[in-house]
Amino acid sequence: MPESEGNLSIFPNPSAGYVNVRTTNGEMLLQINVYSLTGQVLYHEKLGRAVNERLIDLKLSKGVYLLEVVTETSRINKQLILQ
């Protein structure tokens, strides 16, 4: 089941690397960032066209990360677990 907070759904979580990021209210995704728990940027994608869903492939080690999604009206942070 997708994990959602407000207007954002991310799944699967935990994930093996592929993560689907989707807005649930039709808002457009502008940017997706993944940070280590120490704040280092490990993944950054600025979306060049208006979409409300994006599949990302994170080639990162197993662990806990912070996923940040920027939409037209908000900035949402979620914990992401890679296993």
Buried (B, 14 or more C-beta within 10 A) or exposed (E): EEBBEEBBBBBBBEBEEEBBBBBBEEBEBBEBBBBBEEEEEBBEBEEEEEEBEBEBEBEBEEEEBBBBBBBEEEEBEBEBEBE
